[in-house]
């Protein structure tokens, strides 16, 4: 039986770059979750009788929302839902399942790297039939519908047993609970030389992995431990918890400090890695060396041909605008297209679908390829392991060899978190208003060459995305980027990205923040950070 429940619109359901993210108590407000899910369904056409994939990262409120989503899917005419056992599906695994099952789309329940728990963060994101995040035309339609919605549809039946794999039926809709790991692991075996990696591990190559009590724990236990022979004692925090053990499941040097300290210690393993809440981000650390996400993307692209799934070469490379230009030099040497897009994985979807790129990445610890339509933390880690197994060099040797060939891009991101939203918007507006006056201006030892507010015209569908971040270029190849992040749930986060290219190999071992010091001072001066934010230092430096 289907019920129609009258509701009033909620004013704050505008999806960000990764869906709707809010605090759990807000999602628990009567009708709030249902209103957003109904707004999604009301914005779609042709879903009757089709399949919908549902899964999440296991955070608090995940199971509750899955039960709501199942009942609403039945009431809105879906013919089948496919759910990960326990409500668990990593974001890349969900993308793969949508594609493999030729599903109409999917609901991914996650707030990614944000903290979880009864008073922390939750999120809902809709992915389309190619497995990728909904494009702006759909998210805009969802938001428009959320502002006028007056009812939601929900079927009445008992909760589905999410812990039992099998096929069920309720209210005329088929329900399939699947192993969340198996099909993803099989896909990875088609891309990488598991025999070579397994032999390298058996020969004494030690791998450490931190699942951060998040979704990749089951994937790591199956793939790294069972299939590749990694020492299970080196796979830590491997069981998903609703509050991620009280930590941010963000694979950066602040929140993955336990792994970082281990990799910098006297008896460090050969390779260390971590992934985030929903499994789409990665952290890569060699013995005594951290690999920035921008460098990692460039190194993976330069060496991808060493893995069976990419031996034919790359069709192109894509990166988000704030990501450093390191991958651009790889694309130039390979003679393939290089695409610079706004932040948000959805912008890579058209390029991947059109065969215009094979590997893509973002500076915020995300990399992936055309195997799915999401960034994929374990994929990046497995490609690194494949490269290491073939080249038989250390991470440090591979990184320094890459710098010697392509030059080093010193790179860092400074985040000012939980800012007053109005003040953050005023900072950006003031900076945007003086862009035309900046070329030729000297800031300390630097001279500004050009400045703009990044706009992107999609080469496939011609759509234009404006106001994607302020870019300031300096003579000699340095660059500053200013953006307000769309992934937080409280206040605003100002992200400042800075990079400086150094082609001289004798200067590739300098300390990053020291090299970038002139840019750090220039950012504070140009954006008047102290004036607008009242802060004299960033919250997080990565």
N, C-alpha and C positions, 0 to 999 in steps of 0.2 A: 504494500500500500504506500502511496506517495502523498506526502503532506506539502501544502503550500503555506509557508510561514511569512507573515508580513513583517517587514523591518524598515527602518529608516537608514538613509545613507550615512556612512562615516566619512568625514572630510579628509582623512589622512592616508588614503589607500593608493597613493601614487607609487607604482613600482620603480625601483632604482635600477642600477646596472645589473643587479642579480635578483630581481623580484622584490617582494615586499618583506622588509625586515623591521620588526618591532619587538618590544619586550613581551615576554610570555603573558603577564597579566592583561595586557591589551588584547592579545589574541584570545584570551579567556573571557573577555567581555561578551555577554550574550549577543549572538548574531554576528560578531566581528569576523571570525574566521569564515563562517558560512557566506557572509556578504562578499568577501573577496573571492572565494572559490566560485560562487555563482556569477560574479562579474566576469571571471575568466570564461566560464562555460557560455555565458550570454554573448561573449565576443567572438565565439567560434561558429563556423558554419560547416555542416556536413559531418558532424560527429556521431550521428545516430547509428547505432549498431557497431561502431568502431571500437578499437582497443585503446585503453589508457594505462600507462605505466605509472605506478605510485611507489615512492620510496623516500627514505631520508637518512640523516646521519646519526640517528639514535639519540639525539638530544632530548631533553625534557619536553614533553608535550607532543613528541613525534607520534607515538602510538594513538593518542587521542585524536589527533587531526587525521591520521590515516583512516580511522573508523568513520569519521565525518565525511571524508572525501569519497570513500567507497559508497556510502549511502547516497551521497549527492550525485555521484557518477551514474548510479542506477536510476535515480529519479530523472536525470537529464538525458537519458537515452543511450548511454554507452552500452555496448554489447558485451564487453569483457574488460576486466581490470587485471593487471599483472603486478604483483607486489613482491618485494624482497622479503625473505623469511625474517621475522622479528621486526619488520618494518625497515630493514636495513638495505640501502643501496647507495654505493658511492655515486657521486655525480657523474663521473665518466662511465661507470657501469650502467647507470640509468640511461645515459645517452646511447650506449651500445645496445641495450635491450630494446629501446624504442626503434632503433634502426633495424636490428635483426628480426624483430617481431612485426615490422612494418606497422607499428602502432600509429594512431592518429596524433598522439602527443604524450606528455607526461607531466606529473606534478612532482617536483623535487622539494622536499621539506628540509630546509637547512638554512642556517645563517653563517655557513662556511667557517671562517676562522674566528668568529665572534664567540664569546663565552656562552655556556649553557647552564640551565638550572631554573628553578621556579621563578626567580625574579630577573633572569637574564634574557638572552635573545632567542628569537625564533624567526623562521622565514619560510615563505612559500614562493616558488618560482615555476612558471610554466614553460616547458620546452616543446617545440613543434616537431613535426614528423621527420625532419632530418636529424633529430636528436639534439639540436642546438637550442640555446635560449631564444625565446620569442623576440622577433625584431621589434623595432620601435613602433611600427604601425599597429601591431597587436597590443603592445603594452600601453600605448596611447588610448586604444579602444577600451582596454580593461579599465583604465583610470576613468575615462569618460563614463563608462557604465556604472562604476562604483559611486559616482556622484549623483546618480539618479535612481539607483536600484531600490525597489520597494518590496521585494520578496525573494525568498529562496526556496528551492525544491529539494526535498529530502525523503528518501524511502525509509520505511520502518522495518527493520529486521535485526536479529541478534548480532552481536559483535562477531567478526570473523576471527578465527583462531590464526593469528599471524605467525605462530611458532610451529605450524604443521605444514610441511610441503605437500602440495596436492591441488586437485581441482575441486571446486565447490560451486554452488549456485545459490543465488538469493535474488528474489524479486525479478526473476527472468534474466538476470545478468550473470555471466560466467565469471568466476573469481579464481585466479591461479596464483598460488603462493610458490615462489621459486627459490632455489639456492641463489643467494645474491652474488656469490663469488664465481661459481663454476663457468658460466658462459664468458665472463670477462677474462678469467685465467686462460681459457682455451684461445681467446683472441690474442692474448699476449704471446702464446706459444707459436702463433703463426707469424709474428713480427720479429721475434728475437731468437737467437741461437741459444736455447736453454742448455744444450749439451756443452757448449763452450763455457758458459757461465758456471754451470755445475762443476765442470772440471777445474776451472780456476779456483772456485771456492774449496773444492776438495784438495787442491794443491797448497792450501794454507792462506788463501786470500780471505781476510776477515771483513765481514760486513756488519755494520751496526744500523739499526733502524728504530726510530721512535714514532710509534703510531699515535702518541699524544692522547690515549684513551678515546680515540675518535674512530671514524668509520673504517679506516684502512687496516685496523687490527686483524680482522678475519682474512682480509686479502693478503696481508703480509705473512700470516701463519701458513696459508695455503701455498702461496707462490714462492716466497723467499725461503721459508723453512722446509715445507714438504717437498716442493718440486725442485728447488735449487740447492738445498742442503745447508743453508745458513744456520749458524749456531743459534738455537732458540733463546739462549741466555743473553744474546746480543740484540734481541728484538724486544724492546721494552714498551710498557704502557699499551699492551697489545689487545686489551679487551675494552670495547666501547662502554663508556659510562654516560649517564644522562647529563652530568655536569662536567664531563671531561676531567674528572679528578680535581675540580676547582680551579683549573687553569684555562688560559686562552689556548685553543687548539690551533695556534698560528705558528707555522714552521719558520720562525725567524730567530735571530741570535739572542733575542730577549726571552722569548717563551720556550725555545728549545735549548736553554742554557745547559741542561744536563748532558745532552748529546754533544754540544759544542765543547764543553769542558773535557768530556771524554776524548774527543778527537784531537784536542790540543795537549793531552796528557802524555806521559812518558811511554805508556804501553797502549797507544791508540790503535784501534783497528785501521785497516787500509782505506776503508770507505764508510762514510756515515751519511745517513739520509733521514728525512722526516717528511710526513705529510700532514694535512690539516683536517679540520672537522669533517668535511664532506669528500675528501680525497682528491681534490683537483689541484692542489698546490704541492710544491716540493721544496725541500731544502737539501743542498748537496754540499758536503764537507769532506775534503780529503784529510789525510794525516797532516795536521799542522797548517791547513789552508782552507779557507772558506771560499766557495765559488759563488759569485754574485749571480742572481737569476739572469741578468743581461748577458754576462759572459757564458753562462751555462747554455743559453739558447744558441749563441754563436758557435760554441764548441760542438753541441749536438748536431747542428746543421752541417758543420764542416766534416763531421765524422759519421753521419747517418748511414752512408753507403756500406759501413762495416756490419750493419745488421741486415739479415735476410729480407726483411720487409721493405727495405729502402735501397737495396743494391742497384736498382735501376736509376738512382739519382733523384734529385728534387725538381719539382715543377716550379717552385718558387718558395720564398720565405715571407712571412708577415710578422709584424710586431706592432704592439700598441705604441702610440706616440710617445709616452713618457719613457719607454724602454730605451736603453742606450743604443747608439749607432753601431755597436760591435757586430751585429748580424748583417748590417748593410755591407760591410767589407767582405764578408763571406759570400754573400749573394753576388757581389761584383766579380769576385774571383771565379765563382762557379758559372757565371754568365746566366743567372736566372733572375726572374722578377723579384723585386723587393717592394713590399707594400707596407705603408705606415697608416694605421687605423686609429680611431678613438679607443679609449679604454672600454673594455666589455667584450667578452668572447663572442657575443652575437655578431660583431662586425667581421669576424673571420669566416662565418658560415657561408656567405655568398661566394667568397674566394675559394673556399674548399670545395663547395658543390660544383663550381665552374671549372675546377681543375687548375686554378691559377696559383695555388700554393700547396705545399706538402707539410711543412713544419711552420708552426707559429708560436708566439709566446708573448708574455707580459712581464714587466719588471717585478710585479708583485708575486713572484715565485710560481708563476704559471707557465707551463709549456705543454704542447700537444701536437697532434698531427692529423692527417685525414682519416685515421682509423675510427674516430668518433667526432662529435661536434662540440666537445667541451675540452677545457684543459684537463690534464691527466697526470697527477703526481706520481703514481707508480709507473706509468709509461716512461716518464722522464728518467726515473731511477733505474729502470730496467735497460733503457738505452745506454745510460752511463755504464752499467755493469757489462753490457755487451761490448762497448768500446774498450773498456779496461781489459776484458778477457781477450780480445783480439790483439790489442796493441802491447799488452804485457808491460805497461808503464804505470807509474803511480799517478794519482790525480795531479800532484804538483808538477810532475814532468809534462803531463799533457797540457795543463794550463799554461805553463811557462813556454812550452813549444808553440802554443797557439799565439801567445802575445808576441813572441819573436817573429812569427810569420805575418801577423796582421796588425801589430801594435796593441797597446793596452788602453782601454777606456776606463779611467778612474771614475767611479760612479757611486752615488749615495742618495738616499731618500730621507728627508727630515719631515716627520709628522708632528703637527700641532693638533692634538686630539681634544674632543669635547669643548670646542670653542662655542661662544655665543653665535648662533647662526646668523643673526643680523649683522654682527660685527665682521664675521667672515665674508659675508656677501659684500659688505661695504669695502673691505680690503680688495677683493677681486675687482669690483667695479671701479675703484680708484686706480688700480693698476692698469686695467683695460683702457681707461680713459686717457692715459698718457702714452700709449704704445707708439703713436705716430711721432712723438717727440723724442723717442729714445735713440734711434739710429745716430751714431756718431758720438753719443755721450760717453764720457769716461767715468768708470766706477772703480776707484782704486787703481789697480794696475791693469784693469780690463777695459776694452773699448767695445761698445755695443755695435754690432754689424746690422742686425735687423730684429724686429719683434712683431709678433702677431698673436691673434686668438685663433687657435687651430680649428679649421673647418675641413670636413671630409666629404668628398663625393664618391659614393660607392661606384666602382667601375663596372659592376654587373647590372644593378638596377637603376643607377643614376640618382638614388636618394641622397640628400645632403644632410649632414649632421653638423651643426654649428656650436660655437662656444664650448669646445671640448678641452680647453686648457690654454693658458697663456705661455707662449714660447719666447725666450729671449736668447738670441745667438750672439756670441762674441767673436771677435777676430781671433783666428788661430784654432777654431773648432770647439770651443767650450760652449755649454748650453745650460740654461735654467728653464725649468718648467714649473708652473704653478697650477694646481687643480684643487677643487673641493671634492672630496671622496663621496661616493654614493653608496658605501657599504656599511656605514655605521648606523646605530639606532638612537643615539642621543647626541644632540648638538651637532656641530660640524667639524670635520677633520680637514685641515689644510695640509696638502702634501706638496713638498718642494723637492724636485728632482734636480740633481746637478751632475754634470759629467764634463770630463776634461780628457782629451785624447793625447796620448804620449807614444809616439812611434819609436823612441830611442830605447832599445832593450836594456841599456845600462841604468835606466831610470824606472824599471818595472817593479822594484821592490820597495818603493817609498810608501809611507803611511797614508792611507786614503784621505782621511779628514784633513791632514796637513796639506796634501796636494790640492784639495778642494777649498782650502781656507779662503782664497780670494773670492770664490763663488759664493761661499756661505755669507761672507760680509756683504757682497753685492745683493744677495737675496733679501737680507734684512733691510738694507738701505732702500732698494727699489720698491719693495712692498710695504715699507714702514710697519713691519710686523709688531714691534713694541707698541706703537701708537694704536693700532687697531685691535690687538689681542691682549695687550697687557702682559705678554709672555716675553721672557728674555732667553728662552731656550726651548728646543723641541721636546715633545713628550717621548718620542722614540726615534732613534737613528738606526737605519738599516743600510 
